[in-house]
């Protein structure tokens, strides 16, 4: 019996200990979260922390915007003054010289060499590179007047500006002009531009002479003969004389052309006609006579009647006698100038 009581006592003690142990374990489990719950809570804390780090400080952003606005206002209120650079005319710092003159050509041909000029600095005469140069040159002829065009070119590394003229299309004695600078400060140089006519044969000459009293000489024009001689000396061929006295005296160009066309047909390439008159009184000083003459000449295209050239030439002949002065004026001065005018004008 005593044994049974001991056994029962031991069992009771064991039950009490076991029950207390279970209660303690349950409370521990309830008070400690699971591993999954711990991870979730940790991640949430990190998100909150990261959010706090990445979020801008609103107060700092507002301060920065206000500062930028103040800077903009200050820039708008500040007047920026830019001093203009002084305008310097290129002609004040440079000079220009002409190059070699190209040889003259016949109408329809091209100049073998270009027209050129050189620009240098005034201080040391070194080449002026990249300087603008205005080039003015002949391009056509209308009503006996030469028409010009112009281009702007730049000097090269040697300070040279070069102009290549196009193939010629009319006879003239003119020039190509190179200019640097503007207005009254401009500096220019000119180079002769000389083109001779391509009508050097099959022509006809008809000149009406007038006496010192103003009367027409109806035959045997001395001026026509002198002009023919001068033109042959300058290279003309197959060119002769004809008389259209009445038509020339009338001053009607159409009448002159019709009379020449009826007489010459298609033989003549051109007609040179005009008048030679005394241009004032004959004077004598000491033993020298002076006679002034004036010639008005016109050249016509015999195929179309078009006026090719017109010129007025004045000379003063001198000699020991009236005849010698007249011959000097007509043969030595007037005739060569008429030939020159026709060669470089027709």
URHUUR-V623938 format. One record per run of one state. SS is the DSSP state (2 for helix, 1 for strand, 0 for the rest). FROM is the first residue (numbers start at 1). LEN is the number of residues. Records with the same first field share a line. If there is no record, write none. Layout:
SS = FROM-LEN ; FROM-LEN
//
This chain:
0 = 1-1 ; 32-3 ; 55-3 ; 78-12 ; 99-6 ; 107-8 ; 122-5 ; 128-4 ; 143-2 ; 155-5 ; 164-8 ; 181-2 ; 186-1 ; 197-4 ; 202-1 ; 211-5 ; 217-5 ; 234-3 ; 238-2 ; 242-3 ; 251-2 ; 265-5 ; 279-4 ; 286-2 ; 302-5 ; 320-2 ; 344-3
2 = 2-30 ; 35-20 ; 58-20 ; 90-4 ; 183-3 ; 222-12 ; 245-6 ; 253-12 ; 322-22
1 = 94-5 ; 105-2 ; 115-7 ; 127-1 ; 132-11 ; 145-10 ; 160-4 ; 172-9 ; 187-10 ; 201-1 ; 203-8 ; 216-1 ; 237-1 ; 240-2 ; 270-9 ; 283-3 ; 288-14 ; 307-13
//
